[in-house]
Amino acid sequence: MRVLLTGHQGYLGTVMVPVLQDRGHTVVGLDSGLFADCVLGEAPTDPTTLATDLRDVVADDLEGFDAVVHLAALSNDPLGTLAPEITHDINHHASVRLARAAKDAGVSRFLYASTCSVYGAAGQDAVTEDAVLRPLTPYAVSKVRVEADVAAMADEAFAPVFLRNATAFGYSPRLRADIVVNDLTASAFLTGRIVVKSDGTPWRPLVHALDIAQAFAAALDAPADRIRNRALNIGTEDNNVTVRDIADTVAEVTGAEVVVTGEYGSDPRSYRVDFSAAREVLPAFVPRWTVRAGAEELYDAYTRHGLTGEALAQRFTRLARVTELQRTGAVDGKLRRIRVGAGSA
């Protein structure tokens, strides 16, 4: 297939490109490049790239593609809370326009990166895709709205599928450190301490970035009738763990001390997830990464590539990165790229 991958210069997209290419797909990326230079280690090789803001995509841009894999988003709860109107403009409105443009251009598959955070405060029972959605942040709300709006477009010629990823972890050349396993492992590496500011009891479903890439690859290869208009939780029940469990696992890998301050109390975002539907619909998708293996991989990468506290705080934390781009005039108030001597893209 000829695949357009949005957000290919992000944390997940950088890992996904070679996975899709290895499956024989021709990948073209679309990205405005906000995080393109947030690299730890060897710089990745990007595919042919459309340096376009997601909000500017039209049907003509999508002619000749068989599928769109849509990852691009403001993917951070603190960032979404800081600028909820921009989050909804990019994550919701632009995503729906992208899906409509894809359908108008004759693209037959639309793979949407949704999130298990749509379940919000779901209690102790493992939730399935039919559970009541209780999004607690602008980021999660935007995902719920996209799913509803794009589902209404489905027909025999257009097959959207909504992959509700668990919280990602693991090394990517374009690192994100503001997600829980990556963050706690970085803290252990840099300080020898793992500070848990909640009471440690909230449940989190986790999935490695490479496993997410494999799930999308499986969805591209699956028969269209099997995936059309399906929501699928992406992850594995073995990685339904509490925040304290994560901290203890990272401590065992790194030798760091765990400190539970409890200053934030109990985080209302607590949910366990059932992943059986994905096993049925995408039998080729077999998650392989445990939290322990991911922590070992991250600790090794941080060591080999010399992660510093400054880079962690500025380059690999989404909110700090966007704030710096605004401060230096690289983006405007709506997070559009400003290019000296050229139009924005």
N, C-alpha and C positions, 0 to 999 in steps of 0.2 A: 504493500500500500504506500501511497504518498501521503505523509502525515504532517500536519501543521501542529507543532508543539508550542503552546504559549507559555511564557515564563521559563524558557529553556536555560536562561542564565541565572536561575535561582537555585536554591538549595536542593529541591527535588528534581528540577528539570535537568540540572547538570549530571545527576546520576542516571536519569531516565534516558537521555539521548543515546549513549552507547548500548543500553539494553535493547532499545527498539531497533537500532541499526543492526545489532547482532541477530535479530529476528528476521532481517531481510527487508525492513521497511526503509523507505527514503524519507529522511526527517528534514524538515525546514523549521527553523525556530522563529518565534516572534517575541520580541522583548524590547522594552525601552531602556534597559541597561542600568537600572538603579543599583543593582547588586552585582554587576558583572565583574567588578574588580575586588569583590570581597572573597579573596582566594587565600586558602591556607595550603601550602604545598605547591606542587607543580600546576601551572595554569592549564585548565582543560582546553581541548580542541572543540570549538563550536562548529555546528553545521552551518550551512547557508542561513543567513539571518535577515529577517525583516525588522529593521530597527524602528518599530512603529508603536505608538501608544495604543494600548488596547481600546481606548475610547474612540479611536479614529478608524478602526477597521471597517471596511465595506465589503460587499459581496464580491466585487472584482478582485480583491486581494486573495480570495479563497477559491477562485476558479482552478480546477484541475486537481484538487485534493480529494482523497477518498475518506479521510477522517480528520477531525480536529481533536486533539488532546489538550484540554484547557486546564492549566495549572495556575496561570497568572492571577495574582490577588495580593491585596495587603494582608499578609498572613501573620498577624500578631494581635493579640487581644489588647495590650496597652496602646498600640498604635491605633487600633480601631476605636478605642475609647477616646483618644486624644482628638481624632478627626472622624467622627462617625459619618458625617455627610460625604466625605471623600471615600470612605470605606464603602458606603452604599452606592456611590456613583461608579466606582471601579468594580467592586466585587459583585454587585447586583445588576445595575442597569447596563454596564458595558458587557457583562457576561451574557445577559439575555440578548442584547443586540448582536453579539458575536454568534450566538446560536441561530438567530434569525437570519443573519447574513450567510452562515454556513448552509442552512437549508435552502435559501434562495440560490446559492451557487451550485447546488446539486451535491453537496457533501452528504454522504450516507450515514456516517457515524459521528457522534459527538460524545466524547468521554469527559465527564466533568469531575474535577477533584473537589468533592464535598468533604465533610468532616464528621466524625463521631461526636464532636462537641455540640451538634444539634440536639443531643439528648439532655444536655444540661444536668440538672439535679434529678437523677433517675433512681436513686436509692440503691439497694443492695442487689436486686435481681438483674441478671444479664439481659440487656435489652436487644430485641430484634428490630429489623427494619420497619416493622408495623407499630412500634411503640409511639406513644405521644411525644411530639417534639417540644422540648422546653429550652430553646436557646437563651443564653444568659448574657451574651455580649453582642455588640454590633457585628463582629465577624461571623458569629454563628447565625445570627438573624439573616444576614445577607445570603448565607448558604441555603437556608430554608427557602427563602424567596426565589432564588435561582432555580432550585429543584422544581418548585411548583410552576413557575412560568415556562420553563423549558419542557417540562413534561407535557404541557398543553400543545406543544408543537409536534409531538410524535405522530408518525403515520408510517405506512408501509415503506416509504422511501427515505425516512429519516429516523434513525435509531439512537436516541440519547440514552446514556447510562450514567448513574450517579454513584461514584465510588466514594463512600464515606470512610475516609482514612482515619485510623486511630492516630494518636499523637506520634509524630515521626521521631526517630532517633537515628544516630549513626553518623559516620564520617561522610562528608561530601567535599570535593575540592572547593566548592563555594559554600562555606560553612555557615550554619546558623547555630549560635550558642544560646539563644534565648528560649529553648525548649528543654524540657525537664532533664532528660538523661544527659544530653550534651552539656547543659548548664552545670549540673551537679558534678559531672566528671571534670569539667574545666576548673571548678572551684577546688576539687580535690587535687588536681595537678598543680594549680598555682599557689594554693595556700595550705594544703594538707588538712583542710577542714571542709566539711559538707554541712552547710547551715540550712535547716528546714524551718521556714518561718511560719508554716501552718502547723497544725497539731499532728500532721503526718498521716491522718486517717483517710483522706479522700482517695477514691479509686481512680486509676487512669488506665485506659487501654493503650498499648504501645505497639508500634510497628516500625521496622527498620526501613530506611529510605530505599534500599535495594529491593525489599519485598514489595513496597508500593509500586516500584517500577515494573516488577514482574507481574503484578496484578493488572496493571494497565496493558501490558503486552498480551496477557491472556484475554483481556476484554476485546482487544483489537482482533484477535484470532478466532474468537468464539462466533458461532452462528448468530446473525443479527436478531433472529426471532427469539433467541435465548436471553439476550441482554436488553432488548428494546424496552425502554421506560422502567427499568429496574433500578432500585436503590440497593446497594450491596455494602455491608460493613467489611472493611479491609483490615485484617489483622489476624491474631490467633488468641484463643482463650488463655493459653499459657502466659501471655503477656498482659493479662488483666492483673494489675498490681497496685498496691497503695504507694503513696509518695514515700512513706517510711521504708517500704520494701525496696524501692528504687535506691534510696540513700544507703541502705545497708548493703545492697549488692555492689554499688560503686565503692563503698568502703572496703569490702572484701577484695575487690580487684586492685585498689590503689593503696590500701593501708591508711587511708585518711580517717580522721575522727568525725563522727556524726554528732552534730549539735542541733537539738530540736528546741527552738525558742518558743514556738507556739504563739508568737506575737500577733499573727494574723488570724488566730482562731482556726475554725474549721472552714475550709474552702467549700462554698456551695456547689462548685462544679465537681461532682462525684458520680461516676457511672461505670458500670461493667458492661461488656458488650458480647453478644452472641454472634459468631462469625460463620455459622453453619450454612447460611444461604450462599455465600461466596464459594464454599467448598462444593456445593451442588451445581451452581451455575457456571463456575470457572474451575473445572476439575484440574486444569493444567497449572493452576496457581497453588503452590505449596510454600507457605511462609517458612523460612529457615532460621531466622535470626532470633536469639534470645536476648534479654536485656543484658545479661552478663557478657555475652559475646560482643554486643555493641559497646559496652563500657570498656572492654579490653581493646577493641579496635580504636575507639576514640582516644584512650589514654596513650596508646602507641602513636597515633597520628599527632597528638599534641606534643609528644616528646620528640618525634622525628622532625617535625616542622617548626618547633620552637614557638609554640603559642605564648603570647605575652598578655599581661593584664590589660595593657593599652589597646591591643588589637581586639581582645575579647569585648571590652567596653564600647569601642567605637565602631569597628568594622564588622563584627559578627553579631551585633545586637540590633535588631531591626529599627526600633524606635530611635536609638542614638544615631544610626546611619542616616535615616531620613531627616532627622533634625540637623545633622551636619550638612547634608546636601542643600537644605533650605538656607542655612546660615551662610554658606559660601556662594549662594546664587546659582547652583547647578540645577535646581528645580524651583518652580514657582509655588504659589500658595496652594495650588491644586495638584501638586506633585507631578507637574508636566516638566519634562526636560527643557532646559534653556540652553541653546547652542549659540555661542557667539558667532555672528556672521552667517547664520543659517536659520532656517525655520525650525520649529520644535518638532520632535518626533518621538 
